[in-house]
Amino acid sequence: MILVVDQDVTTLLEYHHSPHRKATNGKPGGGGHRTGADGQDLVLPVPDGTVVLTKGGEVLADLVGQGTTFVAAQGGRGGLGNAALASARRKAPGFALLGEPGEDRDIVLELKTVADVALVGYPSAGKSSLISVLSAAKPKIADYPFTTLVPNLGVVTAGSTVYTVADVPGLIPGASQGKGLGLEFLRHVERCEVLVHVLDCATLESERDPLTDLDTIEAELAQYGGLEDRPRIVALNKTDVPDGQDLADIIRPDLVERGYRVFDVSAVSHKGLKELSYALAGIVAEARAAKPHQEATRIVIRPKAVDDAGFTVTEEDGLYRVRGEKPERWVRQTDFSNDEAVGYLADRLARLGVEEALLKAGAREGAEVVIGPEENAVVFDWEPTMATGAEMLGRRGEDHRFDAPRPAAQRRRDRDAERDEAQKAFEDFEAF
């Protein structure tokens, strides 16, 4: 299952309504050494700026840029027919390796809007109205709080600079702790180069004023964190109203004294919009010049340690648990109803060093050994002599361990040759 950034996709709503996805299965092989068909990849389009996380919150990938891909769940490895397991001593093996199931995984998709400018402010401050006149965006606009339930994106052209503006909804006191809709959408400002405080200069709420609104929103941004270095601009909105213009004239000196660039604007009369647009274009162009390359897609890579044996053996309340990619995969590929297949598994585990590790961990004959995680494990009573399993089996239905004994030196040579040949065949298969 592959996630692919598609610029025509703007939300993750589809995955909210339909969260369970499954790719197709492969087909079994056929006679005449014919390989079964592979399962088809399931390609899932996601918006630009999608972050992929585990359920515990660990970031797996940060997908930025059209066409960026991430394999969210890997398909299972195919099996091997008995012909691929044949060797000089085992001419016609009576077993095959099963195909393993694909990866079953729970992930969390989170969208952090890729926009250059973020409009922040109280509900009904006029952010949606501004984005509708600055760009061709057509957001829902009404005179009640929380009209905007999803971030709106608009594309603005100012001279030779083209940039995107995001309307971030739902900021009220306590937004950074989850009140209102703020916590859902504050993450959308993380990628923006500049923040625009849209202050309502014609609010009908007597307990509010633009300066208090500004301080409240700044406090929420500070508690959210990570936005201290972003430049700020203040847009005093609704100055087409006489009382709004009077209030803007009163508070402008205080804002300038605080270091803000201030613009009187009106979405109704379009007052000040050109000046605001070009000011934002200048800041965006300057930020792009400082970072000429597009933000790189971040995918977490965890290389193996140089001394990694490929598995671990731990004692848990009297039993010994073996964990590792290869042992667990080999168990999934084994048909436990077939003695030859079980013997072949024992030989592979011994060659990997599992038997030696069990001895070092204190395991004795008859100890309970578990391979795999608790929810999907194979349990058996350990016998140290399991190493002589499938490698000692010759023609189907025969076991050379019941034949007349051969000289010890000959047995060792035959056993070594058999192991080397089997190991080479398996390595060739893995390389393929």
CORTAGI-V505482 format. One record per residue. N is the residue number from 1. OMEGA is omega in whole degrees, -180 to 180 (NA if undefined). NEAR is the number of other C-alpha atoms within 12 Angstrom. Layout:
# CORTAGI-V505482
n:N omega:OMEGA near:NEAR
n:N omega:OMEGA near:NEAR
This chain:
# CORTAGI-V505482
n:1 omega:-171 near:29
n:2 omega:173 near:25
n:3 omega:-179 near:34
n:4 omega:178 near:33
n:5 omega:-180 near:32
n:6 omega:-176 near:24
n:7 omega:177 near:21
n:8 omega:179 near:14
n:9 omega:-174 near:22
n:10 omega:-179 near:24
n:11 omega:176 near:28
n:12 omega:-174 near:30
n:13 omega:-179 near:17
n:14 omega:-179 near:17
n:15 omega:173 near:21
n:16 omega:-179 near:13
n:17 omega:-178 near:10
n:18 omega:-171 near:11
n:19 omega:-175 near:16
n:20 omega:-179 near:16
n:21 omega:-177 near:24
n:22 omega:176 near:25
n:23 omega:-178 near:24
n:24 omega:178 near:18
n:25 omega:171 near:23
n:26 omega:-180 near:22
n:27 omega:179 near:16
n:28 omega:177 near:22
n:29 omega:-179 near:22
n:30 omega:178 near:14
n:31 omega:-179 near:11
n:32 omega:178 near:10
n:33 omega:-180 near:13
n:34 omega:-179 near:14
n:35 omega:177 near:19
n:36 omega:-179 near:20
n:37 omega:176 near:15
n:38 omega:171 near:20
n:39 omega:-179 near:22
n:40 omega:175 near:18
n:41 omega:173 near:23
n:42 omega:-177 near:21
n:43 omega:-177 near:23
n:44 omega:179 near:30
n:45 omega:178 near:30
n:46 omega:180 near:37
n:47 omega:174 near:35
n:48 omega:-179 near:36
n:49 omega:-180 near:41
n:50 omega:176 near:41
n:51 omega:-180 near:38
n:52 omega:-178 near:39
n:53 omega:169 near:25
n:54 omega:179 near:18
n:55 omega:178 near:14
n:56 omega:177 near:11
n:57 omega:180 near:15
n:58 omega:-178 near:17
n:59 omega:177 near:21
n:60 omega:-179 near:28
n:61 omega:177 near:32
n:62 omega:-168 near:35
n:63 omega:-179 near:41
n:64 omega:177 near:33
n:65 omega:-180 near:24
n:66 omega:176 near:23
n:67 omega:179 near:23
n:68 omega:-175 near:30
n:69 omega:175 near:30
n:70 omega:178 near:30
n:71 omega:-177 near:24
n:72 omega:179 near:33
n:73 omega:-176 near:25
n:74 omega:175 near:22
n:75 omega:-179 near:26
n:76 omega:177 near:25
n:77 omega:179 near:26
n:78 omega:-179 near:30
n:79 omega:178 near:33
n:80 omega:174 near:34
n:81 omega:-176 near:28
n:82 omega:180 near:27
n:83 omega:-179 near:25
n:84 omega:-178 near:29
n:85 omega:-179 near:34
n:86 omega:179 near:31
n:87 omega:-178 near:29
n:88 omega:-179 near:23
n:89 omega:-178 near:27
n:90 omega:-172 near:33
n:91 omega:-177 near:21
n:92 omega:-179 near:22
n:93 omega:180 near:33
n:94 omega:-179 near:29
n:95 omega:177 near:34
n:96 omega:175 near:32
n:97 omega:-179 near:34
n:98 omega:169 near:26
n:99 omega:-179 near:29
n:100 omega:-180 near:26
n:101 omega:176 near:24
n:102 omega:-177 near:25
n:103 omega:176 near:20
n:104 omega:-169 near:17
n:105 omega:173 near:19
n:106 omega:177 near:19
n:107 omega:178 near:27
n:108 omega:177 near:25
n:109 omega:-179 near:34
n:110 omega:-178 near:32
n:111 omega:171 near:36
n:112 omega:-171 near:33
n:113 omega:176 near:43
n:114 omega:-180 near:39
n:115 omega:-179 near:34
n:116 omega:-175 near:37
n:117 omega:176 near:45
n:118 omega:174 near:46
n:119 omega:-179 near:47
n:120 omega:179 near:47
n:121 omega:180 near:47
n:122 omega:171 near:45
n:123 omega:179 near:37
n:124 omega:176 near:36
n:125 omega:179 near:48
n:126 omega:-178 near:44
n:127 omega:-180 near:49
n:128 omega:178 near:45
n:129 omega:179 near:37
n:130 omega:-178 near:49
n:131 omega:180 near:41
n:132 omega:180 near:28
n:133 omega:176 near:30
n:134 omega:-176 near:40
n:135 omega:178 near:28
n:136 omega:179 near:19
n:137 omega:-179 near:24
n:138 omega:-180 near:20
n:139 omega:174 near:27
n:140 omega:-177 near:25
n:141 omega:176 near:26
n:142 omega:-175 near:16
n:143 omega:176 near:17
n:144 omega:-176 near:16
n:145 omega:176 near:23
n:146 omega:171 near:27
n:147 omega:-179 near:26
n:148 omega:-179 near:34
n:149 omega:175 near:22
n:150 omega:178 near:28
n:151 omega:176 near:40
n:152 omega:179 near:38
n:153 omega:175 near:36
n:154 omega:179 near:34
n:155 omega:-176 near:27
n:156 omega:175 near:32
n:157 omega:178 near:25
n:158 omega:-175 near:24
n:159 omega:180 near:16
n:160 omega:-177 near:13
n:161 omega:175 near:23
n:162 omega:-178 near:25
n:163 omega:-179 near:34
n:164 omega:179 near:34
n:165 omega:178 near:43
n:166 omega:175 near:44
n:167 omega:-176 near:52
n:168 omega:-173 near:50
n:169 omega:162 near:42
n:170 omega:-180 near:38
n:171 omega:176 near:45
n:172 omega:176 near:36
n:173 omega:-179 near:27
n:174 omega:-178 near:23
n:175 omega:-178 near:31
n:176 omega:176 near:27
n:177 omega:174 near:20
n:178 omega:179 near:19
n:179 omega:-179 near:17
n:180 omega:178 near:23
n:181 omega:-171 near:28
n:182 omega:-176 near:35
n:183 omega:179 near:25
n:184 omega:-169 near:26
n:185 omega:178 near:35
n:186 omega:-180 near:44
n:187 omega:-178 near:33
n:188 omega:179 near:40
n:189 omega:-173 near:40
n:190 omega:-177 near:29
n:191 omega:-175 near:32
n:192 omega:-179 near:38
n:193 omega:-178 near:38
n:194 omega:178 near:37
n:195 omega:178 near:40
n:196 omega:175 near:43
n:197 omega:177 near:43
n:198 omega:-176 near:46
n:199 omega:-179 near:45
n:200 omega:180 near:43
n:201 omega:179 near:42
n:202 omega:-179 near:28
n:203 omega:179 near:28
n:204 omega:-179 near:17
n:205 omega:-173 near:15
n:206 omega:-177 near:10
n:207 omega:-178 near:10
n:208 omega:171 near:20
n:209 omega:-173 near:25
n:210 omega:-178 near:37
n:211 omega:177 near:30
n:212 omega:177 near:23
n:213 omega:180 near:31
n:214 omega:-180 near:37
n:215 omega:-180 near:22
n:216 omega:-179 near:26
n:217 omega:178 near:35
n:218 omega:178 near:32
n:219 omega:179 near:23
n:220 omega:177 near:31
n:221 omega:179 near:36
n:222 omega:179 near:20
n:223 omega:176 near:21
n:224 omega:174 near:26
n:225 omega:174 near:17
n:226 omega:-176 near:16
n:227 omega:-174 near:25
n:228 omega:-174 near:19
n:229 omega:-178 near:16
n:230 omega:176 near:25
n:231 omega:-180 near:26
n:232 omega:171 near:33
n:233 omega:179 near:34
n:234 omega:175 near:40
n:235 omega:178 near:43
n:236 omega:-170 near:48
n:237 omega:178 near:47
n:238 omega:178 near:38
n:239 omega:173 near:33
n:240 omega:176 near:24
n:241 omega:-178 near:23
n:242 omega:179 near:15
n:243 omega:178 near:18
n:244 omega:178 near:27
n:245 omega:179 near:24
n:246 omega:-180 near:19
n:247 omega:178 near:27
n:248 omega:179 near:35
n:249 omega:-178 near:22
n:250 omega:-172 near:18
n:251 omega:-177 near:29
n:252 omega:179 near:27
n:253 omega:179 near:16
n:254 omega:-180 near:20
n:255 omega:178 near:27
n:256 omega:179 near:19
n:257 omega:177 near:11
n:258 omega:178 near:17
n:259 omega:-180 near:14
n:260 omega:166 near:22
n:261 omega:-171 near:27
n:262 omega:178 near:31
n:263 omega:172 near:35
n:264 omega:-176 near:36
n:265 omega:174 near:37
n:266 omega:177 near:38
n:267 omega:-178 near:32
n:268 omega:-178 near:21
n:269 omega:-178 near:18
n:270 omega:178 near:23
n:271 omega:174 near:25
n:272 omega:-175 near:26
n:273 omega:-180 near:31
n:274 omega:180 near:25
n:275 omega:179 near:23
n:276 omega:-178 near:36
n:277 omega:-179 near:36
n:278 omega:177 near:23
n:279 omega:178 near:30
n:280 omega:178 near:41
n:281 omega:179 near:30
n:282 omega:180 near:26
n:283 omega:-180 near:30
n:284 omega:180 near:34
n:285 omega:179 near:26
n:286 omega:179 near:18
n:287 omega:179 near:25
n:288 omega:179 near:21
n:289 omega:178 near:14
n:290 omega:178 near:12
n:291 omega:-173 near:13
n:292 omega:-178 near:12
n:293 omega:179 near:11
n:294 omega:178 near:17
n:295 omega:-175 near:18
n:296 omega:173 near:16
n:297 omega:-177 near:25
n:298 omega:176 near:22
n:299 omega:-176 near:22
n:300 omega:178 near:18
n:301 omega:-179 near:9
n:302 omega:-179 near:7
n:303 omega:178 near:8
n:304 omega:176 near:12
n:305 omega:-177 near:9
n:306 omega:-180 near:7
n:307 omega:-179 near:9
n:308 omega:-179 near:12
n:309 omega:-179 near:21
n:310 omega:179 near:22
n:311 omega:175 near:27
n:312 omega:176 near:30
n:313 omega:179 near:29
n:314 omega:177 near:26
n:315 omega:-179 near:23
n:316 omega:176 near:17
n:317 omega:176 near:11
n:318 omega:176 near:16
n:319 omega:-177 near:24
n:320 omega:-177 near:35
n:321 omega:177 near:34
n:322 omega:178 near:39
n:323 omega:179 near:30
n:324 omega:-177 near:26
n:325 omega:-176 near:20
n:326 omega:180 near:27
n:327 omega:-178 near:35
n:328 omega:178 near:30
n:329 omega:-180 near:34
n:330 omega:178 near:36
n:331 omega:180 near:36
n:332 omega:-178 near:29
n:333 omega:-173 near:28
n:334 omega:173 near:29
n:335 omega:-173 near:25
n:336 omega:174 near:23
n:337 omega:-178 near:12
n:338 omega:-177 near:22
n:339 omega:179 near:26
n:340 omega:-179 near:34
n:341 omega:179 near:33
n:342 omega:178 near:32
n:343 omega:178 near:32
n:344 omega:176 near:41
n:345 omega:-180 near:38
n:346 omega:180 near:33
n:347 omega:-179 near:34
n:348 omega:178 near:34
n:349 omega:179 near:37
n:350 omega:180 near:28
n:351 omega:179 near:27
n:352 omega:180 near:27
n:353 omega:-178 near:24
n:354 omega:-178 near:38
n:355 omega:178 near:33
n:356 omega:180 near:22
n:357 omega:177 near:28
n:358 omega:178 near:33
n:359 omega:180 near:22
n:360 omega:180 near:16
n:361 omega:177 near:22
n:362 omega:-179 near:21
n:363 omega:178 near:29
n:364 omega:-179 near:22
n:365 omega:-178 near:17
n:366 omega:179 near:19
n:367 omega:179 near:24
n:368 omega:-178 near:25
n:369 omega:-179 near:35
n:370 omega:176 near:34
n:371 omega:178 near:37
n:372 omega:180 near:28
n:373 omega:-175 near:20
n:374 omega:-174 near:14
n:375 omega:-177 near:9
n:376 omega:-174 near:14
n:377 omega:173 near:20
n:378 omega:-177 near:28
n:379 omega:177 near:22
n:380 omega:175 near:23
n:381 omega:-171 near:20
n:382 omega:171 near:26
n:383 omega:-176 near:22
n:384 omega:-178 near:24
n:385 omega:-179 near:18
n:386 omega:-176 near:28
n:387 omega:179 near:27
n:388 omega:-178 near:31
n:389 omega:-175 near:31
n:390 omega:-178 near:41
n:391 omega:-180 near:45
n:392 omega:-178 near:37
n:393 omega:-179 near:35
n:394 omega:179 near:27
n:395 omega:-176 near:21
n:396 omega:180 near:22
n:397 omega:180 near:19
n:398 omega:-179 near:21
n:399 omega:-176 near:21
n:400 omega:178 near:23
n:401 omega:178 near:17
n:402 omega:178 near:12
n:403 omega:176 near:11
n:404 omega:-177 near:9
n:405 omega:175 near:11
n:406 omega:176 near:15
n:407 omega:-176 near:10
n:408 omega:-179 near:10
n:409 omega:179 near:11
n:410 omega:179 near:12
n:411 omega:180 near:19
n:412 omega:-180 near:16
n:413 omega:179 near:14
n:414 omega:-179 near:24
n:415 omega:180 near:30
n:416 omega:180 near:20
n:417 omega:-180 near:20
n:418 omega:-179 near:32
n:419 omega:-179 near:33
n:420 omega:-179 near:21
n:421 omega:179 near:22
n:422 omega:180 near:30
n:423 omega:179 near:26
n:424 omega:179 near:18
n:425 omega:-179 near:22
n:426 omega:178 near:23
n:427 omega:177 near:15
n:428 omega:179 near:14
n:429 omega:-180 near:18
n:430 omega:179 near:15
n:431 omega:178 near:8
n:432 omega:NA near:10
